[in-house]
Each structure stands twice: as C-alpha cells, then as structure tokens.
Amino acid sequence: MNYREMCYDCNRPQSSCLCKDITPIKTNTKFVILMHPKEFKYIKNNTGRLTYLSLKNSELFVGIDFSKHRKVNSLIHDEKNYCTILYPSKESICINKEALDIGNKQLVVFIIDATWDSAKPILRRSKNLHNLSKISFTHTKTSAYQFKRQPFDEALSTMESTLCVLEILENQGIESISKPALSTFLNPFEKMVKFQMEFKSANPRYRSDDGR
C-alpha cells in the first residue's frame, strides 16, 4: 500500500500542502478555537486549523464539554481578559452596530468550529461558556466553501467568519492590521477550495462521508 506523505502542520498531503499560502498575522485579540471532534476527523478540509495557523495569537482545543478544561478556564477567570464567544442569538451583541467596550483588557474571542447542529451541544455542555458575552455580526457575503453544504445562504466557514470579525474590530480601533494582511488572510482557504474542486472534477463519483 502506498502512503501519501503528510504535512503535519496543515494536516494535508504534501502534494497539496497549504503552509506556503499561510502568512500568520499578529492580532491584539486572542482567538480560541473550540473544535468539535467531528471537525477534527475531517481536518484536511476544515478551516478551523487553517484559522489557528493564520493567527499568531490563537489557540485550538478539540472537544465537546470544556467545563473542566484547564486552559479555557484559565483564560475565562483571568481578570485581565474580556472574554466573548462568537455565537448568534437574541442576546448577542451585534458588533457591526455596537462597539465593544473592553477598556484596558485583552479581548478574547472563543469560536466554535462545528456544524450548527454540533455547535449547540458544545455550548450547552460547556457550562463555563454560559456567562460569556455572546457576539455576532451581519454581512452580505456568500461563502466560498463550494464543496461543503451550508445550512443557509448567510452561513460562513470559521475562517471567513474570523475575517469578518477582524475587519469589524479593525474599524472599531481594537485591531491594527494592515490592509494587505487582511486581503490575503483567506489565501489558504481559497487554495484549499481550489484543490478540492479540482479533485472532485477529476473524480466525479467521489463523495466523502459527510458530503464534502
């Protein structure tokens, strides 16, 4: 049996490695990606890890119940941090319309990397996330995640959502990121989509377990 050589940074075959397309950017905001185990299973075509690799000030943890997660709790209980979770709800602060008043604190944004159905149990079971301020945003973009089914037209991938947050925080003065850095942030995501679409075109009968 022939095994493909893998890149253990982006978790893709060496022939379609995305690392050269990633230029990690420095942010004032700390991003914490909470990845559902199902997403970890399909990490080759998952944007959660690409987001993590593209942000210098970020961490990634895999699980469902983070209630007793030492590092997550350490961030939440640190009085120097202003912790939020990106999750649309009636109680969410729409950051397009309302600026975040973080004072002198470090903004920490938790992002759930999961399908909509899988995100709900993460939030429900992770009791330490319940009291965090929820944030959301509005947009007019269409996801470029062409090979993955989206639950509704406005749904974006983790990486696309993170870019939206960065752009809004930049407008609020919380971030100070150059326009070139923002404009190339999605390069690895776009390259991944291109690889996958070319593969599907060459293998029209191929269908992965989750329809990706």
N, C-alpha and C positions, 0 to 999 in steps of 0.2 A: 504494500500500500504506500502511495506517495503522499507525504505530508507537506503542506504548504508552510513555508517559513513565515512566522508571525512577527509583527511589531508589537512589543508588549507595553508600549506607551499608548497608542491609539487603539490597540486590540484588533487590528486589521491585518490581512495578509500583506507581506512585504511588497507584493506587486501592486497593491492599492493603498499603501501607507499614506496617511494624511498629515503626518508630522511636519513635512516641509511646507504645508499650507497654513500651519498654525503659527501665529505671532502673538504670544501671550501679552496681554495688556495689564498695566497696573491700575488698580481702582482704589478709591478711598473706601468704598463699600466692600464689606466681606460677604461673599456669596457662599451659601452652604446648600449643596445639592443632596437631597434625600431620595435615593434611587430605589424604586421597588425592585425586588428580586426578579420579577418577570422581565423588567427592562434590562437588568444585568445579563440575563440569558441571551438577549438579542443585542448585546452591547456593540457588536460590529456595525450595526446601522442605527445606533442610539445616539442622540445628540447630547445626552446628559454628560457623558465623559468628554465629548468634544468641548462642551461649555467649560467644564472643570479645567481642561488643559489650556483653554484660551484665556483664563483669568488667573493672574498671579495670586491674588488674594481670595482664594477659594478652597473649599474642602468638599469631599464627596464621601457619603456614607450609604451603605446598602442595608435595607431592612424594611420592616413594616411598623413595628412598635418601637419608637425611640424614647419611650418614657424613662428608661433607665440608662440611656446612652450617655456615657461619661462626658465625652467631648461636647455633645449637643447641650447637655445640662450646664456644662461649664460656661458656654457662650451665653446661654439664656440668663444665668444667675450673675454674670459679670455686670456690675452696676455701670461700667464704662460703656456698655453696649446698648444700642436701641434696636431691639430685635423685632423683625416683622416676618410675615410669611406671605408669599405671593399666592393668593387664593381668592377667586371671585366669589363674593357673597353679598347679601344685603348690607352686612356690617362693614364691608371692605371700604378702605379709603381709596378713592379713585385718584391716583397721583397725577393724572392729567389735569384734574380740576383743583386739587388741594395739595399744597406743598407740605412735605414732611417737616415737622419742627423737631429736629434731632438735637438741637443745642450743640454742645461740645462732644457729644457721644459718637461712638463708632456705629454707623448703620450696618446692621447685619440682616441680610435677606435670605430666608430659607425658601428654597424652591423644590417642590415635589416633582420628581421626574417619574411620571407614571401616566397611564391612560386615565381618563376621567373616572372610570369605574374603580380603578385601583388606587387612585389618589384619596378617595373617600375613606377607606379603612385606615390608611396611614394617618390621616388627620384625626379620625375617630379614636383610634387606639393609642396614639401618641399624646397622652394627657398633658405632657409638658408643653405642647404646642397650643393648647386650647386658649391660653390667655394672651397669646401674642397678637399684636395688631395685624389684621389682615389688610393687604394692599392689592389693588388691581389697576388695570388701565384699559382704556378704549383705544381702538385702532381701526384703520381701514385697509390693512394689509391682507394679502392672501398667502397662506403658507406655501412654500416651495417644496414641501415634503411630498413629492409627487407619488412615491411608491407606497406610502402609508395612508390608510383610510383615516380621515378626520371626522370626529363626531358632529361637527358643524362647520360652516364656512369660515367663521372667525377664529377657529382653533389654530394655534401656532405650536411649533415644536419648542422644546425647552430652550434651545439656543436662540431661536427667533424671539421668544418672549424675553429672554435676558437682554437682548439688544434693545428691545423696546424700553425696558426698564432703564438701561444705561442712558439712552437718548433723553428720557424724561428727567432723570437725575442730573444729567448734564445741563439741561435747561433750567433746573432749579438751583444750580450752583453747588450741588452736593458733590458732583464729579467734575473732573477737569481732564477730559480725554480728548486727544486731537481728532479732528475730523477724519484724517486718513486711517487712524486706528479703528474708528467706528465703521468706516466704509468697507474695511477689509475683514471685519470681525466674522462674517459669515462665510468667508472663503472655504474653510474646511468642510462646512456643512454643504455648500453648493457643490464642492468636488465630490463629496460622498454621494449626493443625489445623482450626479452625473455618472459615477461608477455604477451605481445600482441600476439606473435606467438603461445604460448600455448593456449590462448583464442581462436584464430582463428582455431587452430587444433581441439579444443573441440566443436567449433561451426562453422562448415564448410560453413553453409549457411549465416553466418553473414557478412554483408558488410555495413560499415558506409557510411554516406552521401558523403564523398569525396573520397571514395575508400580506406580508411586507414584500 
